């Protein structure tokens, strides 16, 4: 479901944005939606970078063998 929102922008900036959107065969609304998706995804990108960094710090941990399914599921 789409929700309407209102923003303020300088008239000249808005005119340039409209012209650019026309060249791309799109609208300012569509471009804003795409930008908003990338903005939200940036948080996820940081989480993934943090996870990768943490996993890199743990590369010293070596199990020494490949475990069977039963061994992996064993409860002590």
N, C-alpha and C positions, 0 to 999 in steps of 0.2 A: 504494500500500500504506500503510495506516495503522499508526502506531507508537504504542504506549501510553506515556504519560508521567505522572508524578506531581508535583503541586504541593501546597503548603501554603497555606492561607488561613484567616483568622479565621472562626470559625463564623458570626457574625452577617453578615459580608460574603457568605459562601457562601449563607446562607439568602435574603438579598436578591437575589442573582444568580439563584438558582433561581426565586424568585417572578417576577422580571422575565422570565426565559426562558419560564415558563409563560404569562405574558400575551402574549408574542410567538409562542406556539405553536412553540417551538423547545427546544433543550437548551443547557446550559452548554457541552457539548462542541462543538456546532455553532457557538455564538457565539465560543468560543475559536479554532476553526479559521478563522473569518472574520477575527478580530482578527489572528491570526498571518499570514494572507495580506496584510492591510493593512500590518502591521509590516515584512514583507519587501519589499513594493512601495515603501515609503517610500524605500528606498535607490535604487530606479529613478527615483523622482520627483526626487531630488536630482541624479542623473546628467543627467536631461533638463533641469532648470533650469540646470545648469552648461553644458550644450551650447548651450542657447538664449542664455545670457549670452555665451558665446564667439562664437557666430554674430553676435550683435548688435554685438560689437566689430569684426567684419570687414565691416560693411555698406559700408565705403568702397571695397571692391574691386569694380570694375565692369568687365566684360569688354569692353564697348563694342559688342558685336554678338552675334547668336545664331550659335553654331557649328553646322556640319553634323556628322552622325555621323562622316564620314570625318575631319574636322578633330579631333574629340574623340578619335578612336582613333589618330591619327597618332603614330608613334614617331620621336623625333629621335635 
